[in-house]
């Protein structure tokens, strides 16, 4: 069996020309692209901070319009989830109530912790 496995050799991948490896071909392309230093970088596309539910579900780019390009083309219902993190929530009574409740619970936890520490006897070790 050992003689059978030694009969096959695996050669490294080669490009169409057969002379260069794939890595060398890629690096030559990069050098050619970087060689023209006078060309300005193209601007990135405008970032859309919110995508419609369907584009989110598919994890694809959404143009942010109503309906978005994809939903309009496929006749899908284009819906946007409400933004839960807008600044209006911080000004609401519900937010203030929750913040007050958190502060109260933190104070109660601190008081309970201090009371527990004071009720325990401390052990003192004498040297020697």
C-alpha positions in Angstrom: 0.0 0.0 0.0 2.8 2.4 0.7 4.0 2.1 -2.9 0.6 3.1 -4.2 0.4 6.3 -2.3 3.9 7.4 -3.3 3.0 7.2 -7.1 0.9 10.3 -7.0 2.4 13.8 -6.8 0.4 17.0 -6.3 1.7 20.0 -8.3 1.2 23.6 -7.2 -1.5 25.6 -9.0 -0.4 27.6 -12.0 -1.8 30.6 -13.9 -2.7 30.5 -17.6 0.8 31.2 -18.7 2.1 28.3 -16.5 5.2 30.2 -15.4 3.9 32.2 -12.4 2.1 31.1 -9.3 -1.3 32.7 -8.4 0.2 34.8 -5.7 2.8 36.4 -8.0 0.1 37.2 -10.5 -2.1 38.9 -7.9 0.8 41.0 -6.6 1.7 42.1 -10.2 -1.9 43.3 -10.6 -1.7 45.3 -7.3 1.5 46.9 -8.4 0.0 48.0 -11.7 -3.0 49.5 -9.9 -0.9 51.3 -7.3 1.6 52.5 -10.0 -0.7 55.3 -11.1 -0.3 57.5 -8.0 -1.9 60.6 -9.6 -5.4 59.0 -9.8 -7.6 60.1 -6.9 -9.4 57.5 -4.9 -13.1 57.2 -5.7 -15.5 58.2 -3.0 -17.4 55.5 -1.2 -21.1 55.2 -1.8 -23.4 57.0 0.6 -23.9 55.0 3.8 -27.5 54.1 4.6 -27.9 53.9 8.3 -31.2 52.0 8.2 -32.3 49.2 5.8 -35.8 47.9 5.2 -36.8 44.7 7.0 -36.5 42.6 3.8 -33.0 43.8 3.0 -32.0 43.3 6.6 -33.3 39.8 6.5 -31.4 39.0 3.3 -28.3 40.9 4.6 -28.1 43.0 1.4 -27.6 46.6 0.6 -30.7 48.8 0.8 -30.9 52.2 -0.8 -33.1 53.5 2.0 -35.9 54.8 -0.1 -39.6 54.0 0.3 -40.0 51.6 -1.3 -36.4 50.6 -1.7 -35.1 49.6 -5.1 -35.2 45.8 -4.4 -38.7 45.8 -2.9 -40.0 48.0 -5.6 -38.6 45.8 -8.3 -39.9 42.6 -6.8 -43.2 44.1 -5.6 -42.5 43.3 -2.0 -43.9 45.1 1.0 -41.1 47.6 2.0 -41.3 48.2 5.7 -38.8 49.8 8.0 -38.6 48.8 11.7 -39.1 51.8 14.1 -35.8 53.2 15.4 -35.7 52.3 19.0 -32.6 54.3 19.8 -33.5 57.8 18.8 -32.9 60.7 21.1 -36.7 61.3 21.8 -36.7 58.2 24.0 -34.2 59.7 26.4 -36.5 62.7 26.9 -39.5 60.5 27.6 -41.1 59.9 31.0 -40.6 56.1 30.6 -36.8 56.6 30.2 -36.7 58.9 33.3 -38.7 56.4 35.3 -36.4 53.5 34.4 -33.3 55.6 35.2 -34.7 56.5 38.6 -35.6 52.8 39.3 -32.0 51.7 38.3 -30.5 54.4 40.6 -32.8 53.2 43.5 -31.8 49.6 43.0 -28.1 50.4 42.8 -28.4 52.4 46.1 -30.3 49.5 47.8 -27.6 47.0 46.6 -24.8 49.2 47.9 -26.6 49.6 51.3 -27.2 45.9 51.6 -23.5 45.2 50.8 -22.3 47.7 53.4 -24.7 46.2 56.0 -23.4 42.7 55.3 -19.8 43.8 55.7 -20.5 45.6 59.0 -22.3 42.6 60.5 -19.4 40.2 59.9 -16.8 40.0 62.6 -13.3 40.8 61.4 -10.5 38.4 62.0 -7.2 39.8 63.1 -4.0 37.8 63.0 -1.2 38.5 65.4 2.3 38.4 64.0 4.6 35.7 65.2 
